[in-house]
Amino acid sequence: MGWNSWDCYGTTVTEEEVLANARFLAEHLLPFGWDTVIVDIDWSDPSARSHGYNADAPLAMDEHGRLLPDPGRFPSSADGAGFAPLAAQIHALGLRFGIHVMRGIPRRAVAANTPLIGSPLRAADIADTTNACEWNPDMVGIDHAVPGAHAYYDSVLALYADWGVDFLKVDDTLWPYQAAEIEAFTAAIDRCGRPLQLSLSPGRDLSLTRLDHLREHATMWRICDDLWDRWEDVEANFARFARWAPFSGPDGWADGDMLPLGRIGIRAERGEPRDSSLTPHEQVALMTLWVIARSPLMVGGDLPSSDPATIALLQNADVLEVLHRSCDNREVFREGALVLWSADGAGGTRYVAAFNLGEDELTVSLDSQDVGLPARIEGEVRELWSGAAVPVRAVTEQSDAARGVAPGSTAIDLRIPRHGAVLLRHRCHRSRPEAPGHMSW
């Protein structure tokens, strides 16, 4: 859980903006588990701009072909300090520090044929120009069949470890699937002397057949392309999460991408400065799906300039308990506009998420047994976003008033707004809640 600069600042984020968001995170969101600050792509490019990338950008780079922060945007990185001073400030706030990187080696390093640390090889010896990124012009692949090619990633990860990096988002690894690059990054992390969490992107067309390899090498992996503030982007992830969520857990987490909430597009890759175009109900549906599917949560909006309603969405401790403390999370029903998920909680607690993907308000009576609740509900059913108790009623015989609810079961009557969601918690009177916990890295 944390903040990422991409949705609001794209390739252009500055040190001042990172620190402003880190301070806000520490003050307002850290108590709820939001603890990581990530500088996204192109932090080495002094010519970075919104709405795209620059061909042959004059990337800041050391004599060994390793990218460095642009000192114009990150003044504390001057004189070879790199991200160490910024990481120290983030750590002092009680937060973790992460950066985005591209797989491969810079084209400029290959052109200059820079020497590699700890190896007689040079950049041109290990470059694989046939396996370059299709959408970013900065990098080419590495030919890991070359003996000693691992020296480059070893040197890069040693640099990141010296800086104090905790989290590494490695891009252009999943579409197409770059098994050799993923394995090389993992091996370099293992040798760098510092524990780093590895996040893989972008996730387009990712098959579940990759699960074992992903679990072996990564902390988390994207299951979609970039997600923006459009309902169609959110809706498309329902099917993906239904496929991936049953396999998420401490062995690795399926990631639905960052949350395009709050003030975004300030200098971003897509769109102009705006508050999220998702309606309030759509934002609740987004958060509910990510939480019930136990996706990592990285908010993409500029926190200091985001509206209070957005911040409140991120501060609901009862909702976030589903993320931290639930298990057996899965989709149990999908027909027409209605989608239902269920999960187990601590101490006999059960969670139910109900979504309306349709264009009109949905009124529905749920059979308690269809969502894994007892036929006769004892205790409290509460909607976690509103905090309101949800009325339930026993059904003694079939009637139109409870069509679809089995006789002898309990009806849960819900009204779900267009593109909206409700998140229910059932807790028996005799249930004993356990101490809260967090998703495990």
C-alpha positions in Angstrom: 0.0 0.0 0.0 1.4 3.4 -0.9 1.6 6.2 -3.4 3.0 6.2 -6.9 3.8 9.4 -9.0 2.7 8.1 -12.4 -1.0 9.1 -12.5 -0.4 12.6 -11.5 3.1 13.5 -12.7 4.0 10.9 -15.4 7.6 11.1 -16.3 8.2 14.6 -14.8 7.8 14.2 -11.0 10.2 16.3 -8.9 11.8 15.7 -5.5 9.7 18.5 -4.0 6.5 16.8 -5.2 7.6 13.3 -4.0 8.3 14.7 -0.5 5.0 16.6 -0.4 3.2 13.4 -1.0 5.4 11.4 1.4 4.7 13.9 4.2 0.9 13.7 3.5 1.1 9.9 3.4 2.9 9.8 6.7 0.6 12.2 8.4 -2.8 11.0 7.1 -2.5 7.5 5.7 0.4 5.7 7.4 -1.8 4.7 10.4 -4.0 2.8 7.9 -1.1 0.9 6.4 -0.1 3.1 3.5 3.6 3.0 3.9 5.4 3.1 0.5 6.4 6.0 -1.8 7.4 5.2 -5.4 9.1 7.4 -8.0 7.8 6.2 -11.3 9.4 6.2 -14.8 12.1 8.4 -16.3 13.6 9.9 -13.2 16.9 10.1 -15.1 15.6 12.2 -18.0 16.2 16.0 -17.7 14.1 16.6 -20.8 11.1 14.6 -19.5 7.6 15.9 -20.5 4.0 15.0 -20.1 2.2 13.0 -22.7 5.0 10.8 -23.9 8.7 9.9 -24.1 11.6 11.5 -25.8 13.7 9.7 -28.3 17.4 9.7 -27.6 16.8 11.5 -24.3 20.0 12.8 -22.5 19.6 10.4 -19.6 21.8 11.0 -16.5 24.2 8.1 -16.4 27.4 7.1 -14.7 30.6 5.8 -16.4 29.3 2.3 -16.0 26.0 2.8 -17.8 23.9 3.0 -14.7 21.1 5.5 -14.7 21.2 8.3 -12.1 18.5 10.7 -10.9 18.3 14.0 -12.9 19.8 16.5 -10.5 17.6 19.2 -12.0 14.5 17.5 -10.7 16.1 15.8 -7.8 18.6 18.3 -6.4 19.7 16.1 -3.5 21.1 13.6 -5.9 23.9 15.9 -7.1 27.5 15.0 -6.9 26.9 11.3 -7.2 24.6 11.0 -4.2 21.8 9.4 -6.2 18.6 8.7 -4.5 20.2 8.1 -1.1 19.3 11.5 0.4 15.7 11.3 -0.8 15.4 7.7 0.5 16.8 8.8 3.9 14.1 11.5 4.1 11.4 9.0 3.2 12.7 6.5 5.8 12.7 9.2 8.4 9.0 9.6 7.9 8.5 5.9 8.7 7.9 5.0 5.1 9.5 2.8 2.5 11.1 4.1 -0.7 10.6 2.6 -4.2 11.6 3.4 -7.8 10.5 2.4 -11.3 13.0 1.0 -13.7 13.0 -0.5 -17.2 14.5 -3.9 -17.9 17.6 -3.9 -20.0 20.5 -1.5 -20.5 20.4 2.1 -21.8 20.9 2.6 -25.5 23.3 5.4 -24.6 25.4 3.0 -22.6 25.6 0.6 -25.6 26.5 3.5 -27.9 29.3 4.6 -25.5 30.2 0.9 -24.9 30.6 1.6 -21.2 32.6 -0.8 -19.1 30.8 -3.1 -16.6 31.7 -3.2 -13.0 33.3 -6.5 -11.9 33.6 -7.8 -15.5 35.9 -7.4 -18.6 32.7 -7.1 -20.6 31.3 -3.8 -22.0 27.8 -2.7 -22.6 27.8 -3.7 -26.3 28.9 -7.2 -25.4 25.7 -8.0 -23.5 23.1 -5.9 -25.4 20.3 -7.6 -27.3 19.0 -5.0 -29.6 16.4 -7.5 -31.0 14.6 -7.5 -27.7 14.1 -3.8 -27.1 11.0 -2.2 -25.5 8.3 -1.4 -28.0 7.0 1.7 -26.3 9.9 3.3 -24.5 12.9 4.4 -26.5 15.5 4.4 -23.7 16.5 0.7 -23.3 17.5 -2.4 -25.1 17.4 -6.0 -23.8 20.3 -8.0 -22.3 21.5 -11.2 -23.8 21.6 -13.4 -20.7 23.2 -16.3 -22.6 26.4 -14.3 -22.6 28.6 -15.6 -19.8 29.0 -12.8 -17.2 26.1 -10.7 -18.5 24.7 -10.7 -15.0 27.4 -8.2 -14.0 25.4 -5.3 -15.2 22.3 -6.0 -13.1 24.5 -6.9 -10.2 26.1 -3.4 -10.4 22.7 -1.7 -10.8 21.2 -3.5 -7.8 24.3 -2.8 -5.7 23.7 0.9 -6.5 20.0 0.7 -5.5 21.0 -1.1 -2.3 23.4 1.7 -1.4 20.7 4.3 -2.0 18.4 2.5 0.4 15.7 1.4 -2.1 13.1 -0.9 -0.6 10.8 -1.5 -3.6 11.5 -2.0 -7.2 8.9 -1.7 -10.0 10.4 -3.3 -13.1 8.6 -2.5 -16.3 8.4 -4.2 -19.7 8.8 -7.7 -18.2 5.3 -9.3 -18.7 4.2 -8.3 -22.2 5.8 -10.2 -23.8 6.8 -12.5 -20.9 10.6 -11.9 -20.3 11.5 -15.0 -18.1 15.2 -14.5 -18.5 15.1 -10.8 -17.5 12.9 -11.6 -14.5 15.2 -14.3 -13.3 18.2 -12.1 -13.7 16.6 -9.3 -11.7 15.7 -11.7 -8.9 19.2 -13.1 -8.8 20.7 -9.6 -8.6 18.4 -8.7 -5.8 19.4 -11.8 -3.9 23.1 -10.8 -4.3 22.7 -7.1 -3.5 22.7 -7.4 0.3 19.4 -5.6 0.9 15.9 -7.0 0.8 14.0 -5.4 -2.0 10.4 -6.2 -3.0 10.0 -6.8 -6.8 6.9 -5.6 -8.7 6.5 -6.6 -12.4 4.6 -4.7 -15.1 2.7 -4.1 -17.3 0.6 -7.3 -17.2 -1.3 -7.1 -20.5 -2.4 -10.6 -21.7 -0.8 -12.3 -18.6 -1.7 -16.0 -18.4 -2.3 -18.0 -15.2 0.2 -20.6 -16.6 2.9 -18.2 -15.4 1.8 -18.4 -11.8 4.6 -20.7 -10.5 7.3 -18.7 -12.1 5.9 -15.4 -10.9 5.6 -16.7 -7.3 9.2 -17.9 -7.4 10.6 -14.6 -8.5 8.3 -11.6 -7.6 6.4 -10.0 -4.8 3.6 -8.8 -7.0 2.7 -8.7 -10.7 0.4 -6.7 -12.8 -2.6 -8.5 -14.4 -3.6 -5.6 -16.7 -2.2 -2.8 -18.8 -2.2 0.8 -17.3 -5.5 1.5 -15.6 -7.0 5.0 -15.9 -10.0 6.8 -14.6 -12.5 5.1 -17.0 -15.2 2.7 -15.9 -14.4 0.4 -18.8 -10.9 0.0 -17.4 -12.3 -0.9 -13.9 -14.9 -3.2 -15.3 -12.4 -5.2 -17.4 -10.5 -6.1 -14.2 -13.5 -8.0 -12.7 -12.8 -11.0 -14.9 -9.1 -10.8 -14.3 -9.4 -10.7 -10.6 -11.9 -13.6 -10.7 -9.1 -15.6 -12.4 -6.2 -14.4 -10.2 -7.5 -13.7 -6.7 -7.8 -17.3 -5.5 -4.1 -17.6 -6.0 -3.0 -14.4 -4.3 -1.4 -14.6 -0.9 2.0 -14.5 0.9 3.6 -16.3 -2.1 2.8 -13.4 -4.3 0.1 -10.8 -5.1 -1.9 -10.2 -8.3 -1.9 -6.4 -8.9 -4.7 -4.6 -10.6 -2.6 -1.5 -11.1 -2.7 1.8 -9.2 -5.8 3.6 -8.1 -6.6 6.6 -10.4 -8.2 8.5 -7.5 -7.9 12.1 -6.4 -6.1 14.8 -8.4 -4.5 13.2 -11.4 -3.2 14.2 -14.9 -1.2 17.2 -13.6 1.7 16.4 -16.0 0.8 12.8 -16.8 1.1 10.5 -19.8 -2.7 10.7 -20.4 -5.2 13.6 -20.1 -5.1 17.0 -18.6 -5.1 18.1 -14.9 -8.4 16.8 -13.4 -10.0 15.1 -10.5 -10.7 11.5 -11.2 -13.3 11.0 -13.8 -14.8 8.0 -12.0 -18.0 8.8 -10.2 -18.2 8.5 -6.4 -20.0 5.2 -6.8 -17.4 3.9 -9.3 -14.6 4.9 -6.9 -16.3 2.8 -4.2 -16.6 -0.1 -6.6 -13.0 0.2 -7.6 -11.8 0.2 -4.0 -14.1 -2.7 -3.1 -12.9 -4.9 -5.9 -9.2 -4.2 -5.2 -9.8 -4.9 -1.5 -11.9 -8.1 -1.8 -9.4 -9.4 -4.4 -6.5 -8.5 -2.1 -4.7 -6.5 -4.7 -1.8 -4.2 -3.7 -3.0 -0.7 -3.3 -1.0 2.2 -4.8 -2.9 5.4 -5.1 -2.0 7.5 -8.1 -3.4 11.0 -7.3 -1.5 13.9 -5.9 -2.4 13.6 -2.2 -2.0 17.2 -1.0 -4.4 18.5 -3.7 -6.9 15.6 -3.6 -10.4 16.3 -2.2 -11.2 15.1 1.3 -13.7 12.5 0.0 -10.9 10.7 -1.8 -8.7 10.7 1.3 -11.6 9.4 3.4 -11.9 6.4 0.9 -8.3 5.5 1.8 -8.9 5.8 5.6 -11.7 3.3 6.2 -10.1 0.9 8.7 -13.0 -1.6 8.5 -12.7 -1.8 4.7 -8.9 -2.1 4.8 -9.2 -5.0 7.4 -10.7 -7.0 4.5 -7.4 -6.5 2.6 -5.2 -7.3 5.6 -7.1 -10.1 7.3 -9.3 -12.0 4.8 -8.7 -15.3 3.0 -10.4 -17.6 0.5 -11.3 -14.5 -1.5 -13.2 -15.4 -4.7 -16.0 -14.5 -7.1 -19.1 -16.7 -6.3 -21.7 -15.3 -8.7 -21.9 -13.4 -11.9 -25.2 -13.0 -13.8 -26.3 -9.9 -15.7 -25.4 -6.8 -13.8 -24.8 -8.5 -10.4 -21.4 -9.8 -9.3 -20.8 -11.3 -5.9 -17.6 -12.0 -4.0 -17.1 -13.6 -0.7 -14.2 -14.1 1.8 -13.4 -15.4 5.2 -12.2 -13.1 8.0 -10.7 -13.5 11.4 -12.6 -15.0 14.2 -15.5 -16.4 12.1 -16.2 -13.1 10.3 -17.4 -13.4 6.7 -17.2 -10.7 4.0 -19.5 -10.2 1.0 -19.0 -7.7 -1.8 -21.9 -7.0 -4.2 -21.4 -5.1 -7.4 -23.7 -3.6 -9.9 -22.1 -3.4 -13.3 -25.3 -2.2 -15.0 -26.5 1.2 -16.0 -29.5 1.4 -13.6 -29.8 1.1 -9.8 -30.1 -2.6 -8.8 -32.5 -3.8 -6.1 -31.8 -7.4 -5.1 -32.6 -9.9 -2.4 -29.5 -12.1 -1.7 -29.9 -15.6 -0.4 -27.5 -15.7 2.6 -26.4 -19.2 1.6 -25.5 -18.0 -1.9 -22.7 -15.9 -0.4 -21.5 -18.3 2.2 -23.5 -17.0 5.1 -25.6 -19.3 7.4 -29.2 -20.1 6.4 -30.2 -18.4 9.7 -28.1 -15.3 10.3 -27.2 -14.6 13.9 -25.4 -11.5 14.8 -24.8 -8.3 12.8 -24.5 -7.6 9.1 -23.0 -4.2 8.4 -22.1 -2.3 5.3 -18.5 -1.2 5.8 -18.4 1.9 3.6 -21.4 3.6 5.2 -21.1 1.8 8.6 -24.8 1.1 8.5 -26.5 -2.0 9.8 -28.1 -4.1 7.0 -31.5 -5.5 7.7 -32.0 -9.2 7.1 -35.2 -11.3 7.2 -36.0 -14.9 7.5 -37.9 -16.5 4.6 -40.4 -19.1 5.6 -42.0 -19.8 2.2 -41.3 -18.8 -1.3 -42.8 -15.5 -2.3 -42.3 -12.8 -4.9 -40.9 -10.5 -2.2 -37.9 -12.8 -1.9 -37.7 -14.5 -5.3 -34.6 -16.5 -5.5 -34.2 -16.9 -1.7 -34.7 -20.5 -0.6 -37.4 -21.2 2.0 -35.7 -21.5 5.4 -32.9 -19.2 4.4 -32.3 -15.5 5.1 -32.8 -12.6 2.6 -30.4 -9.7 2.5 -32.1 -6.8 0.8 -29.8 -4.4 -1.1 -30.0 -1.4 -3.3 -26.8 -1.0 -5.3 -26.3 2.2 -7.4 -25.2 2.2 -11.0 -21.6 1.1 -11.2 -21.5 0.8 -7.5 -20.8 -1.7 -4.7 -21.6 -2.6 -1.1 -19.2 -4.4 1.2 -20.8 -6.4 3.9 -19.4 -7.9 7.1 -21.2 -10.6 9.0 -19.9 -11.1 12.5 -21.7 -13.5 14.9 -22.3 -12.2 18.4 -20.0 -15.0 19.7 -17.2 -14.2 17.2 -14.0 -12.9 18.7 -12.1 -10.5 16.4 -8.4 -11.1 16.2 -5.8 -8.4 16.3 -5.5 -6.5 13.0 -2.6 -7.5 10.6 -1.3 -6.5 7.2 -0.7 -8.1 3.9 2.7 -9.9 4.1 5.6 -9.0 1.9 
